[in-house]
Amino acid sequence: MAWETPKHLCGHLGGRIQMYGPHAGREARLEAMERHPCPDCRKVAADETAKAAGLPILEGSSKQIAWASEIRERAIRLLPEDRAALLRPEKSARWWIDSRNQY
């Protein structure tokens, strides 16, 4: 067990997290976290992408919005246009996360 503070790709420090498991596994997980922007920067990027695509801004925490925007983008891209049109107005990040395996 160790406490780590990842430095994300965007340069921001992440929150202090407790990591478990063998040392090599902890290092690999920490490096994987550091290869991505922080949730706040991912949220800003998701908001800009949504505005550009004419989608509503998602509501929820930064982490929820970052994850849900990826789910929403994939769903709208892969679903038939009529079904995607029904889902486009959904604003809740939680709904997108909870529904991610239903389409």
Backbone as numpy.savetxt, mean C-alpha at the origin, in Angstrom:
# Nx Ny Nz CAx CAy CAz Cx Cy Cz
15.29 -11.78 18.55 14.44 -10.60 18.55 15.33 -9.37 18.55
14.93 -8.39 17.74 15.69 -7.15 17.67 14.75 -6.01 17.28
15.09 -4.82 17.71 14.36 -3.63 17.32 15.10 -2.97 16.18
14.38 -2.61 15.15 14.98 -1.99 13.97 14.18 -0.75 13.58
14.86 0.19 12.94 14.22 1.38 12.38 14.64 1.46 10.92
13.77 1.03 10.00 14.14 1.03 8.59 14.25 2.44 8.01
15.21 2.63 7.11 15.32 3.87 6.35 14.81 3.56 4.95
13.64 4.09 4.63 12.97 3.77 3.38 13.66 4.41 2.18
13.30 3.95 1.00 13.86 4.42 -0.26 13.71 5.93 -0.41
12.62 6.47 0.11 12.35 7.91 0.00 13.22 8.74 0.94
13.96 8.08 1.84 14.82 8.78 2.78 14.21 8.96 4.15
12.92 8.68 4.32 12.27 8.81 5.62 12.58 7.59 6.50
12.65 7.83 7.79 12.81 6.73 8.73 11.44 6.14 9.04
11.36 4.83 9.07 10.12 4.16 9.42 9.98 4.10 10.93
8.86 3.61 11.37 8.65 3.44 12.79 9.52 2.32 13.33
9.80 2.37 14.59 10.59 1.33 15.25 9.77 0.05 15.28
10.34 -1.04 14.74 9.63 -2.31 14.67 10.45 -3.40 15.33
9.74 -4.36 15.89 10.40 -5.50 16.51 10.40 -6.65 15.52
11.58 -7.21 15.27 11.71 -8.28 14.30 12.14 -9.55 15.02
11.58 -10.66 14.56 11.85 -11.96 15.16 12.52 -12.87 14.15
13.08 -13.94 14.62 13.65 -14.95 13.73 15.16 -14.87 13.68
15.75 -15.75 12.88 17.21 -15.77 12.75 17.74 -14.44 12.20
18.97 -14.12 12.54 19.58 -12.86 12.16 19.52 -12.62 10.65
19.85 -13.61 9.85 19.85 -13.46 8.39 18.45 -13.16 7.87
17.45 -13.79 8.45 16.07 -13.55 8.03 15.62 -12.15 8.39
16.03 -11.66 9.55 15.67 -10.29 9.95 16.31 -9.27 9.02
17.57 -9.51 8.67 18.26 -8.59 7.78 17.60 -8.54 6.40
17.19 -9.70 5.90 16.54 -9.77 4.59 15.21 -9.02 4.61
14.42 -9.17 5.68 13.14 -8.47 5.77 13.34 -6.96 5.89
14.36 -6.56 6.66 14.65 -5.14 6.82 15.09 -4.54 5.48
15.94 -5.23 4.74 16.38 -4.75 3.43 15.19 -4.65 2.46
14.27 -5.60 2.54 13.09 -5.56 1.67 12.24 -4.33 1.99
12.07 -4.00 3.28 11.31 -2.81 3.67 12.00 -1.54 3.16
13.32 -1.53 3.22 14.08 -0.34 2.85 14.11 -0.10 1.34
13.73 -1.10 0.55 13.70 -0.95 -0.91 12.42 -0.26 -1.39
11.52 0.09 -0.48 10.24 0.72 -0.84 10.11 2.06 -0.14
9.34 2.99 -0.72 9.06 4.26 -0.02 8.22 4.00 1.24
8.24 4.95 2.13 7.46 4.83 3.36 5.96 4.89 3.03
5.09 4.43 3.92 3.65 4.47 3.66 3.11 5.88 3.36
3.66 6.90 4.02 3.18 8.26 3.77 3.49 8.70 2.34
4.69 8.39 1.86 5.05 8.75 0.47 4.25 7.92 -0.52
3.99 6.64 -0.18 3.17 5.81 -1.06 1.74 6.35 -1.11
1.24 6.90 0.00 -0.11 7.48 0.03 -0.17 8.71 -0.88
0.84 9.56 -0.80 0.87 10.76 -1.65 0.89 10.35 -3.13
1.71 9.36 -3.46 1.77 8.88 -4.85 0.43 8.28 -5.27
-0.22 7.54 -4.36 -1.52 6.93 -4.66 -2.58 8.00 -4.89
-2.56 9.07 -4.10 -3.51 10.17 -4.28 -3.32 10.85 -5.63
-2.07 11.06 -6.02 -1.79 11.69 -7.31 -2.23 10.80 -8.47
-1.98 9.50 -8.35 -2.38 8.55 -9.38 -3.90 8.51 -9.49
-4.59 8.51 -8.35 -6.06 8.49 -8.35 -6.62 9.73 -9.04
-6.07 10.90 -8.71 -6.54 12.14 -9.34 -6.34 12.09 -10.85
-5.17 11.60 -11.27 -4.87 11.53 -12.70 -5.80 10.57 -13.43
-6.22 9.48 -12.73 -7.09 8.48 -13.34 -8.56 8.81 -13.17
-8.87 9.90 -12.47 -10.27 10.27 -12.26 -10.96 9.42 -11.21
-10.18 8.85 -10.31 -10.74 8.01 -9.23 -10.84 8.83 -7.96
-11.77 8.46 -7.06 -11.86 9.18 -5.79 -10.65 8.88 -4.91
-10.29 9.82 -4.05 -9.20 9.64 -3.11 -9.67 8.65 -2.04
-8.83 7.68 -1.75 -9.20 6.67 -0.75 -9.13 7.24 0.66
-9.97 6.70 1.54 -10.02 7.12 2.93 -9.52 5.98 3.81
-8.68 6.31 4.78 -8.12 5.32 5.70 -6.74 5.78 6.16
-6.02 4.90 6.83 -4.67 5.23 7.28 -3.72 5.23 6.08
-2.53 5.78 6.27 -1.55 5.82 5.18 -1.21 4.43 4.68
-1.04 3.50 5.60 -0.72 2.12 5.22 -1.88 1.48 4.46
-3.10 1.70 4.92 -4.26 1.14 4.24 -4.38 1.72 2.83
-4.21 3.02 2.71 -4.35 3.67 1.40 -3.28 3.19 0.45
-2.05 3.06 0.92 -0.96 2.59 0.06 -1.27 1.19 -0.48
-1.74 0.31 0.38 -2.03 -1.07 -0.03 -3.28 -1.12 -0.91
-4.34 -0.43 -0.46 -5.61 -0.48 -1.18 -5.50 0.14 -2.57
-4.66 1.15 -2.73 -4.52 1.75 -4.07 -3.92 0.76 -5.05
-2.99 -0.08 -4.60 -2.43 -1.12 -5.46 -3.49 -2.15 -5.82
-4.30 -2.52 -4.86 -5.37 -3.49 -5.09 -6.38 -2.91 -6.07
-6.78 -1.66 -5.85 -7.78 -1.01 -6.72 -7.27 -0.89 -8.14
-6.02 -0.47 -8.31 -5.46 -0.31 -9.65 -5.45 -1.64 -10.39
-5.06 -2.71 -9.72 -5.03 -4.03 -10.35 -6.43 -4.52 -10.69
-7.38 -4.31 -9.78 -8.76 -4.76 -10.00 -9.38 -4.04 -11.19
-9.22 -2.73 -11.25 -9.81 -1.96 -12.34 -9.16 -2.32 -13.68
-7.87 -2.62 -13.66 -7.17 -2.99 -14.88 -7.59 -4.38 -15.38
-7.85 -5.32 -14.46 -8.11 -6.70 -14.85 -9.58 -7.05 -15.03
-10.47 -6.33 -14.37 -11.90 -6.66 -14.47 -12.50 -6.15 -15.77
-13.59 -6.77 -16.21 -14.30 -6.24 -17.38 -14.77 -4.81 -17.08
-14.85 -4.00 -18.12 -15.15 -2.57 -17.96 -16.46 -2.31 -17.20
-17.51 -3.10 -17.45 -18.78 -2.87 -16.76 -18.66 -3.12 -15.26
-17.94 -4.14 -14.88 -17.74 -4.45 -13.45 -16.83 -3.42 -12.80
-15.76 -3.04 -13.50 -14.84 -2.03 -12.98 -15.56 -0.70 -12.75
-16.48 -0.36 -13.64 -17.23 0.90 -13.51 -18.06 0.93 -12.22
-18.55 -0.22 -11.81 -19.33 -0.30 -10.56 -18.44 -0.10 -9.33
-17.17 -0.50 -9.43 -16.26 -0.42 -8.28 -15.53 0.91 -8.18
-15.42 1.64 -9.27 -14.64 2.88 -9.30 -15.01 3.88 -8.21
-16.29 4.08 -7.86 -16.63 5.11 -6.87 -16.27 4.74 -5.41
-15.90 3.51 -5.15 -15.63 3.08 -3.76 -14.43 3.84 -3.20
-14.63 4.51 -2.04 -13.60 5.34 -1.41 -12.91 4.68 -0.23
-13.47 3.65 0.33 -12.94 3.06 1.55 -11.76 2.14 1.27
-10.60 2.49 1.82 -9.42 1.63 1.67 -9.67 0.28 2.32
-10.37 0.31 3.44 -10.68 -0.94 4.13 -11.51 -1.87 3.24
-12.49 -1.30 2.52 -13.32 -2.12 1.65 -12.47 -2.79 0.58
-11.55 -2.05 -0.04 -10.70 -2.63 -1.08 -9.83 -3.75 -0.52
-9.30 -3.55 0.67 -8.46 -4.59 1.29 -9.28 -5.81 1.64
-10.44 -5.61 2.26 -11.30 -6.73 2.66 -11.85 -7.49 1.45
-12.02 -6.81 0.34 -12.62 -7.42 -0.85 -11.59 -7.89 -1.89
-10.33 -7.85 -1.56 -9.28 -8.09 -2.54 -9.32 -9.47 -3.20
-9.88 -10.46 -2.54 -9.92 -11.81 -3.10 -11.26 -12.16 -3.74
-12.16 -11.21 -3.86 -13.50 -11.49 -4.36 -13.65 -11.22 -5.85
-12.65 -10.72 -6.51 -12.78 -10.41 -7.92 -11.56 -10.88 -8.67
